């Protein structure tokens, strides 16, 4: 599996984990819980940010690379 497919798959699984932690946080909001419970969705959100930005930049990087190859070829 190449790097791009791995990032996409990781992004999908992390989004499931993020959604689950948010849902659990809202369900638990009615009770008296320690404050750190509400910070649990932040690590998956950070991973989603990095993988999402990587996937966002991929098409632009591919265009730039293909443009350079066309210029270098005689």
C-alpha positions in Angstrom: 0.0 0.0 0.0 1.5 3.3 -1.0 1.7 6.4 1.2 -1.3 8.2 -0.2 -3.6 5.2 0.4 -2.3 4.8 3.9 -3.0 8.4 4.7 -6.5 8.2 3.3 -7.2 5.0 5.3 -5.8 6.5 8.5 -7.9 9.6 7.9 -11.1 7.5 7.7 -10.4 5.5 10.8 -9.4 8.6 12.8 -12.6 10.4 11.7 -14.5 7.4 13.2 -12.6 7.7 16.4 -13.1 11.4 16.6 -16.9 11.1 15.9 -17.2 8.5 18.6 -15.4 10.6 21.2 -17.5 13.6 20.4 -20.7 11.6 20.7 -19.5 10.0 24.0 -18.6 13.5 25.3 -22.0 14.8 24.6 -23.7 11.8 26.1 -21.5 12.1 29.3 -22.0 15.9 29.5 -25.1 15.4 31.7 -23.1 13.9 34.5 -20.3 15.2 36.7 -17.1 14.3 35.0 -13.6 15.6 35.2 -12.7 18.3 32.8 -10.1 16.2 30.9 -12.9 14.0 29.4 -14.0 16.9 27.3 -10.5 17.2 25.8 -10.4 13.6 24.5 -11.5 14.6 21.0 -8.6 16.9 20.5 -5.8 14.4 19.6 -7.9 12.8 16.9 -8.9 16.2 15.6 -5.2 17.2 15.4 -4.5 14.0 13.3 -7.5 14.8 11.1 -6.0 18.3 10.5 -2.7 17.0 9.4 -4.0 14.2 7.2 -6.7 16.4 5.7 -4.2 19.1 4.9 -1.9 16.5 3.3 -4.8 15.2 1.1 -5.8 18.8 0.3 -2.3 19.6 -1.1 -1.9 16.4 -3.1 -3.6 17.6 -6.3 -1.6 20.8 -6.3 1.7 19.0 -5.7 0.8 16.5 -8.5 0.1 19.4 -11.0 3.3 21.1 -10.0 5.4 17.9 -10.4 3.8 17.1 -13.8 4.4 20.7 -15.0 8.1 20.4 -14.1 8.5 17.1 -16.0 6.9 18.6 -19.1 9.3 21.6 -19.1 12.4 19.4 -18.6 11.6 17.0 -21.5 12.9 18.1 -24.9 
